[in-house]
Amino acid sequence: MPRSLRLETLAITAGRPATQPDAPLSEPVTLASAFHAGGPNEYARDGHPGAGAFEEAIGALEGGHAVAFASGMGACAAILDELPVGATVVAPHGVYMGVRELLEEAEDRLATRWVDQTDTPAVLAAVEGADLLWLETPLNPLLEVADLPGLAAGARVRGVPVAVDATVASPVLLRPLEQGATWSVQSATKYIAGHGDLLMGVVTAADEDRAERLRHHRKIHGATPGALESFLALRGLRTLPLRMERAQANARELAYRLREHPDVERVRYPGLGALLSFEPAGGAERADALCAAAELFVTATSFGGVQSTIERRARWPQERGVPDALLRASIGCEDVEDLWADLERALSASARPATALGASPR
């Protein structure tokens, strides 16, 4: 596949079967646990045609060697498991709560230096003598953006590899390997698949040797994605640029309107992607009432689907350092006026008396 093709074209064409008479246009679902000997996939835990096609497509988009996993957490764990006992990881305070749990549960073999990833000099100081720099940009759900080129260059000078969770941006908006990262991590469950109907993850390594080690880890730990999941994820990838374009345009408009709304105290939106967070006046009780009043916005966790979802993130005990009232909204591909009307109705329906919202009593 020509590398000169633009991303929108690669998303549609990469990972297709060979062109020959009567061949399918897309890699079909291959429901098999074992294959005839002599090929690359003798047993499905080693890999299978569907996962291979998905990896080819993601590798083309990311500019590296992709390895698919049964979940995003499986992908993250594969990188961390490569570290030797006594290794030091530098990670942001607000890292995805699942990764935080992985690091905290591994404290008997790994040391973690927690940093504010937006403070580039402090991060680079913490990287001295470390074994891995883990970044997540934009950060979920606070949506802070790291100086990826600066941090990757600084880590490289110090001989420290860099893993970047770029799930919030997706490969359409951010390709960490181009910025100097060692690995790019994606929860394919989110924007890549895009329809809320599967669990998958993928790591794209800058070099084949690292990718091969990830494949070995996947095989030994049994984290190979299923045939149907691989098929659905690749099908979702075909429309990723279109979906992201629409969802991002919706998110920008809603972020602007929420910022101007008198009952919204703060909006967090870096202008990158389709995820935004905001805090309604009235605290956690108001935020919960808003979720209950919404109709188009579905109260659910996760993000990245064609449908818009919303949730108060502090309801999860593992989510630390997040304001109690913060609502994370995953903006989908619905009509933006319908989405805004739903938010306006929910803000109005959840409103409390003026004194409860902080106004002086009369």
C-alpha positions as CSV (number, residue, x, y, z in Angstrom):
1,M,0.0,0.0,0.0
2,P,1.6,3.3,-1.0
3,R,2.6,5.3,2.1
4,S,1.9,8.5,0.2
5,L,-1.9,7.9,0.5
6,R,-3.7,10.3,2.9
7,L,-5.1,9.0,6.1
8,E,-8.7,9.1,4.9
9,T,-7.7,6.8,2.0
10,L,-5.6,4.5,4.1
11,A,-8.4,4.0,6.6
12,I,-10.5,2.6,3.8
13,T,-7.9,0.7,1.8
14,A,-5.3,-0.7,4.2
15,G,-5.8,-4.3,5.3
16,R,-7.8,-5.3,2.3
17,P,-7.4,-8.9,0.9
18,A,-5.3,-9.4,-2.2
19,T,-7.0,-8.3,-5.4
20,Q,-7.9,-11.4,-7.5
21,P,-11.0,-12.7,-9.2
22,D,-13.9,-13.5,-6.8
23,A,-11.8,-12.4,-3.7
24,P,-13.9,-10.5,-1.1
25,L,-13.4,-6.8,-0.8
26,S,-13.0,-7.0,2.9
27,E,-11.4,-9.6,5.1
28,P,-14.2,-12.0,6.2
29,V,-14.8,-13.4,9.6
30,T,-12.8,-16.6,9.9
31,L,-14.2,-18.7,12.7
32,A,-11.4,-21.2,13.3
33,S,-9.2,-22.1,16.2
34,A,-6.7,-24.1,14.2
35,F,-5.4,-23.8,10.6
36,H,-3.6,-26.1,8.2
37,A,0.1,-26.2,9.0
38,G,2.6,-24.3,7.0
39,G,1.2,-20.8,7.3
40,P,1.7,-17.9,9.7
41,N,-1.3,-18.8,11.8
42,E,-1.5,-22.5,12.9
43,Y,-3.4,-21.7,16.1
44,A,-5.7,-18.7,16.6
45,R,-4.0,-17.7,19.8
46,D,-0.9,-16.9,17.7
47,G,-3.0,-14.7,15.4
48,H,-5.6,-15.1,12.7
49,P,-6.5,-13.4,9.3
50,G,-9.0,-11.0,10.8
51,A,-6.5,-9.7,13.4
52,G,-3.8,-9.6,10.8
53,A,-5.9,-7.4,8.5
54,F,-6.7,-5.0,11.4
55,E,-3.1,-4.8,12.4
56,E,-2.0,-4.0,8.8
57,A,-4.5,-1.2,8.6
58,I,-3.6,0.3,12.0
59,G,0.1,0.0,11.2
60,A,-0.4,1.9,8.0
61,L,-2.2,4.7,9.8
62,E,0.2,4.9,12.7
63,G,3.4,4.4,10.7
64,G,4.6,1.3,12.6
65,H,4.1,-2.3,13.5
66,A,0.7,-2.9,15.1
67,V,-0.2,-5.8,17.5
68,A,-3.9,-6.2,18.4
69,F,-5.1,-7.3,21.9
70,A,-8.3,-8.5,23.4
71,S,-8.8,-5.2,25.2
72,G,-7.1,-1.8,25.7
73,M,-6.0,-2.9,29.2
74,G,-4.4,-6.0,27.7
75,A,-2.5,-3.7,25.4
76,C,-1.3,-1.5,28.3
77,A,-0.3,-4.4,30.4
78,A,1.8,-5.9,27.6
79,I,4.0,-2.8,27.6
80,L,4.3,-2.6,31.4
81,D,5.0,-6.3,31.7
82,E,8.2,-5.9,29.6
83,L,9.8,-3.9,32.4
84,P,12.2,-5.7,34.7
85,V,11.8,-6.0,38.4
86,G,12.9,-2.7,40.0
87,A,12.2,-0.6,37.0
88,T,10.9,3.0,37.3
89,V,7.9,4.4,35.4
90,V,7.1,8.1,35.1
91,A,3.4,8.6,34.6
92,P,0.9,11.5,34.9
93,H,-1.2,11.9,38.0
94,G,-4.5,11.8,36.1
95,V,-3.6,8.7,34.0
96,Y,-6.5,6.4,33.1
97,M,-7.6,4.7,36.2
98,G,-7.1,1.2,34.8
99,V,-3.4,2.0,34.2
100,R,-3.1,3.6,37.6
101,E,-4.4,0.4,39.1
102,L,-1.9,-1.7,37.1
103,L,1.0,0.5,38.4
104,E,-0.2,0.5,42.0
105,E,-0.7,-3.3,42.0
106,A,2.8,-3.7,40.6
107,E,4.4,-1.6,43.3
108,D,6.3,-4.7,44.6
109,R,8.2,-4.8,41.3
110,L,7.8,-1.3,39.8
111,A,8.4,2.2,41.2
112,T,6.2,5.0,39.8
113,R,7.1,8.7,39.8
114,W,3.8,10.6,39.4
115,V,4.1,13.9,37.5
116,D,2.0,16.7,36.1
117,Q,2.5,15.9,32.4
118,T,1.8,19.5,31.4
119,D,4.9,20.6,33.3
120,T,7.5,19.6,30.7
121,P,10.7,20.5,32.7
122,A,9.4,18.6,35.8
123,V,8.6,15.5,33.7
124,L,12.0,15.5,32.1
125,A,13.6,15.9,35.5
126,A,11.6,12.9,36.7
127,V,12.7,10.9,33.6
128,E,16.3,10.9,34.7
129,G,17.2,7.3,35.6
130,A,13.8,6.0,34.7
131,D,12.9,3.0,32.5
132,L,9.7,4.2,30.9
133,L,7.8,7.4,30.3
134,W,4.0,6.8,30.1
135,L,2.0,9.6,28.7
136,E,-1.7,10.0,27.9
137,T,-2.7,12.9,25.7
138,P,-5.2,14.3,25.8
139,L,-5.7,13.1,29.3
140,N,-9.0,11.4,30.1
141,P,-11.2,13.0,31.6
142,L,-9.3,16.2,32.4
143,L,-8.2,16.6,28.8
144,E,-4.8,18.0,29.6
145,V,-2.4,18.0,26.6
146,A,1.3,17.1,27.0
147,D,4.1,18.5,24.9
148,L,4.6,15.2,23.2
149,P,7.5,16.2,20.8
150,G,9.4,17.9,23.6
151,L,8.9,15.1,26.0
152,A,9.7,12.4,23.5
153,A,12.9,14.2,22.4
154,G,14.0,14.7,26.0
155,A,13.3,11.1,26.9
156,R,15.2,9.9,23.9
157,V,18.3,11.9,24.9
158,R,18.1,10.2,28.3
159,G,17.6,6.7,26.7
160,V,14.1,6.3,28.1
161,P,11.4,4.7,25.9
162,V,8.0,6.5,25.6
163,A,4.5,4.9,25.6
164,V,1.7,7.2,24.6
165,D,-2.0,6.4,25.1
166,A,-3.6,8.4,22.3
167,T,-7.1,6.9,22.5
168,V,-8.8,10.2,23.0
169,A,-7.4,11.7,19.8
170,S,-7.4,8.4,17.7
171,P,-4.9,7.8,14.9
172,V,-6.7,10.4,12.8
173,L,-5.6,13.3,15.0
174,L,-2.5,12.1,16.7
175,R,0.2,9.6,15.6
176,P,2.7,9.4,18.5
177,L,5.3,7.5,16.6
178,E,5.7,10.5,14.2
179,Q,6.4,12.6,17.3
180,G,9.2,10.3,18.6
181,A,7.3,7.8,20.8
182,T,8.3,4.2,21.1
183,W,4.8,2.8,21.3
184,S,1.4,4.2,20.5
185,V,-1.5,2.7,22.5
186,Q,-5.1,2.7,21.5
187,S,-8.2,1.3,23.1
188,A,-9.8,0.2,19.8
189,T,-13.0,-0.2,21.8
190,K,-13.4,3.6,21.5
191,Y,-13.1,5.7,18.3
192,I,-11.5,3.0,16.1
193,A,-14.4,0.6,16.4
194,G,-16.8,3.4,17.1
195,H,-20.1,1.7,17.7
196,G,-19.8,0.5,21.3
197,D,-20.1,-3.2,20.4
198,L,-16.7,-4.7,21.2
199,L,-13.6,-4.7,23.4
200,M,-10.2,-4.5,21.7
201,G,-6.8,-2.8,22.1
202,V,-3.8,-2.2,19.9
203,V,-0.2,-1.2,20.4
204,T,1.8,0.1,17.5
205,A,5.6,-0.2,18.0
206,A,8.2,1.9,16.2
207,D,10.3,-1.2,15.3
208,E,9.6,-4.8,14.5
209,D,11.6,-6.3,17.3
210,R,9.4,-4.6,19.9
211,A,6.3,-5.7,18.0
212,E,7.5,-9.3,18.0
213,R,8.0,-9.2,21.8
214,L,4.4,-7.9,22.2
215,R,3.1,-10.7,20.0
216,H,4.9,-13.2,22.2
217,H,3.4,-11.6,25.3
218,R,-0.1,-11.7,23.7
219,K,0.3,-15.4,22.8
220,I,1.6,-16.5,26.3
221,H,-1.0,-14.4,28.2
222,G,-3.9,-15.4,25.9
223,A,-4.8,-11.8,25.0
224,T,-5.5,-12.4,21.2
225,P,-8.7,-10.6,20.0
226,G,-11.5,-12.8,18.6
227,A,-12.4,-13.1,15.0
228,L,-15.7,-11.2,15.2
229,E,-14.2,-8.4,17.2
230,S,-11.4,-8.0,14.7
231,F,-13.8,-7.9,11.9
232,L,-16.0,-5.3,13.6
233,A,-13.0,-3.1,14.6
234,L,-11.7,-3.1,11.0
235,R,-15.1,-2.3,9.7
236,G,-15.4,0.6,12.2
237,L,-12.0,1.9,11.2
238,R,-13.2,2.4,7.6
239,T,-15.4,5.3,8.7
240,L,-13.1,6.7,11.5
241,P,-12.1,9.8,9.7
242,L,-15.7,10.7,8.7
243,R,-17.0,10.0,12.2
244,M,-14.2,12.0,13.9
245,E,-14.7,14.9,11.6
246,R,-18.4,15.1,12.4
247,A,-18.1,14.4,16.1
248,Q,-15.2,16.8,16.6
249,A,-17.2,19.6,14.9
250,N,-20.1,18.8,17.2
251,A,-17.8,18.9,20.2
252,R,-16.3,22.2,19.3
253,E,-19.8,23.8,18.9
254,L,-21.1,22.3,22.1
255,A,-18.0,23.3,24.1
256,Y,-18.5,26.9,23.0
257,R,-22.2,27.0,23.9
258,L,-21.6,25.3,27.3
259,R,-19.0,27.9,28.0
260,E,-21.5,30.6,27.5
261,H,-24.3,29.0,29.6
262,P,-24.8,30.7,32.9
263,D,-25.3,27.3,34.8
264,V,-21.9,25.9,33.7
265,E,-18.9,26.8,35.8
266,R,-16.1,25.3,33.7
267,V,-15.7,23.6,30.3
268,R,-12.6,21.5,29.5
269,Y,-12.0,21.1,25.7
270,P,-8.6,21.3,24.1
271,G,-9.9,21.6,20.6
272,L,-8.7,18.1,19.8
273,G,-11.1,15.2,19.4
274,A,-14.7,14.7,20.4
275,L,-14.5,14.3,24.2
276,L,-15.3,17.3,26.5
277,S,-15.8,17.7,30.2
278,F,-17.8,20.3,32.0
279,E,-18.9,21.2,35.5
280,P,-22.5,22.4,36.1
281,A,-23.2,24.8,38.9
282,G,-24.7,23.0,41.9
283,G,-22.1,20.2,42.5
284,A,-22.4,16.5,42.2
285,E,-26.1,16.4,42.9
286,R,-26.8,18.8,40.0
287,A,-24.5,16.8,37.7
288,D,-26.3,13.5,38.6
289,A,-29.7,15.2,38.0
290,L,-28.5,16.5,34.6
291,C,-27.5,12.9,33.5
292,A,-30.9,11.6,34.6
293,A,-32.7,14.4,32.7
294,A,-30.9,13.9,29.4
295,E,-32.5,11.9,26.7
296,L,-30.2,11.8,23.7
297,F,-27.1,11.7,25.9
298,V,-27.0,8.2,27.3
299,T,-25.7,7.9,30.8
300,A,-23.0,5.3,30.3
301,T,-19.2,4.9,30.7
302,S,-16.7,4.6,27.9
303,F,-16.6,6.9,24.9
304,G,-15.9,7.2,21.2
305,G,-19.1,5.8,19.7
306,V,-21.4,7.3,17.2
307,Q,-23.9,7.9,20.0
308,S,-23.3,10.6,22.6
309,T,-22.8,9.5,26.2
310,I,-22.4,11.4,29.5
311,E,-21.4,10.4,33.0
312,R,-20.1,11.9,36.2
313,R,-16.6,10.5,36.5
314,A,-16.2,10.9,40.2
315,R,-18.9,8.2,40.7
316,W,-16.0,5.7,40.2
317,P,-14.0,5.3,43.4
318,Q,-10.9,4.6,41.3
319,E,-11.1,8.0,39.5
320,R,-8.9,10.3,41.6
321,G,-8.2,14.0,41.3
322,V,-11.4,14.7,39.4
323,P,-13.9,17.4,40.6
324,D,-17.0,15.8,42.0
325,A,-19.3,17.6,39.5
326,L,-17.2,16.9,36.4
327,L,-19.3,15.4,33.6
328,R,-17.4,13.7,30.8
329,A,-19.4,13.9,27.5
330,S,-18.5,11.8,24.5
331,I,-19.9,13.7,21.6
332,G,-21.3,11.5,18.8
333,C,-22.5,12.1,15.3
334,E,-26.0,13.2,15.9
335,D,-27.3,16.5,14.7
336,V,-25.6,19.2,16.9
337,E,-28.8,21.2,17.3
338,D,-30.6,18.1,18.7
339,L,-27.7,17.5,21.1
340,W,-27.7,21.1,22.3
341,A,-31.4,21.1,22.8
342,D,-31.0,18.0,24.9
343,L,-28.3,19.6,27.0
344,E,-30.3,22.7,27.5
345,R,-33.3,20.8,28.6
346,A,-31.2,18.7,31.0
347,L,-29.6,21.8,32.4
348,S,-33.0,23.4,32.9
349,A,-34.6,20.3,34.4
350,S,-31.8,19.8,36.8
351,A,-31.7,23.4,38.0
352,R,-32.0,23.9,41.8
353,P,-33.3,27.0,43.5
354,A,-31.1,30.1,43.1
355,T,-29.8,29.9,46.7
356,A,-28.6,26.4,46.2
357,L,-26.7,27.4,43.1
358,G,-24.7,29.9,45.1
359,A,-26.8,33.1,44.8
360,S,-27.3,35.3,47.9
361,P,-30.6,34.6,49.7
362,R,-33.2,37.3,49.4
